[in-house]
Every structure is written in structure tokens, then in C-alpha cells.
Amino acid sequence: MRKLFLAAAAAVLGAAFAVAPAAAQTLEKIKQRGVLVVGSKADYKPFGFRDTSGAIVGFEPDIAKLVADKLGVKLEIEPVVSSNRMQFLQQGKIDLMIATMNDKPDRRQIVGIIEPLYYASGVNVLSNKKAALKSWDQLKGQKICGIQGAWYNKPVAEKYGAEIVAFKGQTEAEVALQQGNCVGWVYDDTAFAERLADAKWSGFEMALPTIMEEPWGLAVKLEEREGEWGKLMASMLEEWHRTGKLIELEKKWNIPASAYLKQMHEKYSKKQS
């Protein structure tokens, strides 16, 4: 019995030591591999989308490129959606996740969200003008398109009585909205600005006041948040805010000026001085 106990204890300790080094080696693996794999959206223009060649480009892939250049490695973008981005990080399919993810307490239990945070968005509804939405209370009993994994689906349903019809990605939600299967689409307000500038969306509007503004966080594996990889990302984020690099990228992609980025730039510029 004693031998069995000792053998079991040794197995547990062996497993623990096997996990610990593996968890701490992501940065080293990236350097050895010569490639940084980043999870980014491919359907969220201009933050992450496919260009005419099929390459994933945008504000967030540009951030990923800054990291790859800092490490002196090549960049590989792995397309993710809201419903799988955290799982891809947990499973090691990606080294870093930069995918329009709001910073929420429950998500901090799953992945290592790095501070400072890098952007912010609020929640709004893109709706058919015929619906004449002027108040969030008008969503009661209405079918509203949503995206699987979006944290605000539940509070919008509970507080305003909306019937959320959740889709895997933006393309499916767009089609459902345009075909009249939903009167509106609840999502990040940042995702709607680009569409409203497109003539094909002339029959739609974002008439409601933006609510629940929350910052976005990039993430590493949970166990690496306080390690070398997480600390490197934190230092890079501080530098990007201090120098205004993220504001430069915002201008590059013709994104409306973010009050959040301005505040963060002022904060870290003062911290440096």
C-alpha cells in the first residue's frame, strides 16, 4: 500500500513539474519556432478582416506585427471568433489573442488578460430604419441578431426583454438582419461605423445611445499572465500608449478617434515624465 501511495504521489509531482515548465516556455517556443501565432478576428473591419488577397489585415493584426517585429520573428494570424478565441489560447493553437475582447471578470478566470488594456467599445444596435428604434426599451419581445460568445447578449435580453438570436459570426448576423429575420443586430458600436459608411447599409441606422462601454484586452494563457511572456506584453502596451502608437494605427485605419486611447496616452505620457 505504501509503495502504491508513493508511486501515485510521484506521478502527481511528475505531472506538476511537466506542466510548469511547459507553461513557462511559450516565449522561448516562439523564438525557437521563429513564428508568432496570433488569434485575430477576420470579420471585424477595420480591426481585423480579409483584404482582396485573402490576407487578414487591420488594426489588431498591425498590433500583432509590432509584437512579432519586437521578437524578431515572422507573424502568423489565426482567424478566431468570439465563441472560440479563448479556447484556442487555452489549447495552445495561438500564442497571443488580440481579438476585440472586452475585459470581464469571468474571462480573467480563463485567460491572462494583460494590463494596460488597449482599446474600448460600447454596445449598440444596428437596426432597419423601418423599425424606428429610439429607445432600448423598444427591444422588448423583438428578435435581435447577436454573436455567440458576446458577453452583453444576456444583460440585453434580461434588462430590455430582447429575444437574442445568436449567430457564429458577423456574416451570418448580417445576412439575417438584411433578410429581415431580426429587426436589429446588437454588437460593438465600433463594428457598425464602417457599415454605416457603406451605401448597401443605407436602409439601416444606429439610433440608440451607446451603453455598457468596456475596454478591450489582449491575452496570453492564464498561467503566463505574471510570467515573462505576460510581463513583456504589459511593457509593450505601456510603450504603445506612451508613444501614441495605437492612436497612429487608429488613424491609419480611419477609425473615429477614441476617447479611451487619448486618455491612456495622456496617462502614460505623464507616468514617463
N, C-alpha and C positions, 0 to 999 in steps of 0.2 A: 504493500500500500504506500509505504514511504517513497519507494522508487517511482511509483506511478505519479505521486504528488510532485516530486522533484522534476520528473520529466515534463509534466504539464506546466509547471512554473517556468521551466527553461524555455518551453515552446512559446509561452506568453511573452517572456522577456525578449526572446529572439524576434518575435513578430514586431514588438515595440521598437527595437533597435533597427529593424529593417525598414519600418515606416519613417522613423525620424530622419535618417539621412536622405531618404528619397524625397521627403517633403522639403528639405533644405537645398536641394540641388537644381531647382528649376533654372536659376540664373546661370549656373555652370553648364547645364544641359543646352541652354540656348547658345552659349558661346561655343561649345563643342560642336553642336549641330550646324552653327553658322546661319541659323534661321530663327526669327522670332515669329511665332504664330499668334495672331491677334483675332479675337472674335469681334466682328463688327456687323452692323445692320447692312443689308444690301437693298432695302426697300424704303429707306427713310431719307429722301432727298431734302436738303443738301448735306445731311450729316453722314450718310452712308448709302451709296446707290451704285448701280452699274452704269458705266458710260457706254458709248456706242460700240466699243470693242469688247464689252463684257467684263471689263476690269471694275473692281469695287473701289470707288473713289469718294471723296467728300471730307468734311470737317474732321470726323473721327479717324478715318484712315490716314489723314495727314498727321494727326497726333501720334498714331501708331508708328508712322515713318520717323518721327522725331526720336522715338524710343529706339527703333532699330538702328538709326544713324548713331545715336549715343553709344550703343553697344558694338557698333561696327559689324553688324550682321544684316542679312537680307530679310525682307519682310514678306510674310505670307498672311493674307487676310482670309479668314474662315467665316463665311456668312452665318449669322445666327439670327434668331427671332426671340421675342420676349419669353416664349414658353420653353426655350432650350438653352439660353445663354449661360445660366448659372450651372446647369448640368454639364455643359461642355467644359466649363472651367474645372468643376469637381472631378470630372473623368480624365482630365489631362489632355483633352483634344485641343485645347488652346492654352497658351501661357499667360495671356492677359486678356481681359474683357473690357472693351470700350464700346458700349452698345446702348446709348441713350437710357441708361438705367437709373431711375430715381433711387436715392438713398433712403431706405426704410429699415426700421429696427429688425424686422423678421429676416430681411435679406442679409443683415450683418451676422446672423447666426449661420448662414450658409456659405457665404463667400467673404473674402477680405476686402472690403471697400476702403479705398485709400483716401486719406485726407492730406491736403485740402481737396475739396470737390471741384469739378471743372466746368460745370455749366448748370443751367436751371431751366425748367419749363413749368407751365401750368396746364390745367385741364380745361378743355373747351369742347364744343360740339360743332362739327361741320354739318349743316343741315340744308335741305331743299328749301328754297325761298318760299315755296308754296305752304310750307309748314308754319311759317311766320312765327318762329320761336323767338320770344323776347325775355322769357324767364325760365330758370331751371325747373321751376315747379310744373311747367308745361310738359315735361318729360313723363309725367305720371301715366302709366299704362301704355306708353308708346314703345314700339320696338326701336331700339338704338343699337347700331352696329358697334362692336368693340373688338379688341385684340386679346387673344388668350394670354394670360400672364400679366396683364396690366393691373397694377395694384388698385387703381381707382374704380374698376368695374363694380366692385362690391359696395363701396360707400355711395356711389352714384345711384345704384339700384336701391339701396336701403334708404337713403335720405330723400331721393326725389321720385322713387317709385318707377324708375325706368325698367323696361324689360330688355336686359342686355343680351344681344345675340353675338357671341364671341367667335371670331374667326382666327385662323392660324397666323395670317399675315395681312399686310396692308392691301395687297392686290385683291384678295377675296373681299375685304371690307369695302373697298372702293366699288367693286362690281355690284355688290349687294345694295349699296347706297344709290348708285346710279340707276339700278333697275327698280328702285322703289321698294325694296324688301325691308328697308329701315327708313325712318324719317330723318335720322341723323346718325353721325358717327362720333362717338366720344373717344378722344385721344389727346396727345400732347398738342398744345396750341402751336408749338414750333413746327409741327408737321403740316399744318394747314396753310401757312403763309405762302409757301411755294405753289400750292394747288390753286389758291385764290387768284394768283397772278396769271394762271393759265386759262385761256378762253373756253376750254372744254368744261370748266367748272363755273361758268358764268351764271348758271341757274342755282348756285349754292352760296351760302354765306356762313360767317362765324359771328353770329349776332349776340351771343350770350357773353356775360362778363367772365373772364378767366378766373378760375378758382384753384385752390389747392396747389399753389406754386411750390415746387420741391426741387432741390439741387440734384444733379446727376453725379454719380461716382464711377470711376473705373475700378476694376477689381482684379485681385490675384487670388490664389487659393487661400482659404480661411487661415490655415496654419502658417502661411507665409506673410501675413499682414505685418507682423512685427519683426520679420527676418530681413535678410539682406535685400531680397527682391522687393519686398514691400517698402523698405526704407529708401531704396533707390527711386522708386516711383514717387514717393512722397516728396523727395528733394527735387525731382524734375518738375512736379506740379507746382511747387513753390516758385521755382525759377520761371516757369511759363507765365504764372500770374504776375510776378515781379517785373518781367521784361515786357509784358503786354503781348506775348507771342500768341496767346489764344484769341486776343482781340484782332490780331493781324489775320489769323485764319478765318475768323468770323467775317471780316471784310472781304477776304479772298472769295468766299463762297456766297457773298451778297446776302448774308443773314442779317436781319434787323438787329441793331445794336442792343446788346443785353445789359440791363442794369446790374445783373449779378456779376458779369465779368468786369465791369467798371469798378464795382465795389471791391472785388477781390484784388484788382490791380492796385488800387489805392492802398488797400490794407497791407499788401506785401511790399509795396514800394516804401511805405513808411517803416515797415519792420526792418528793411535793409538799411535804411538811413539811421 
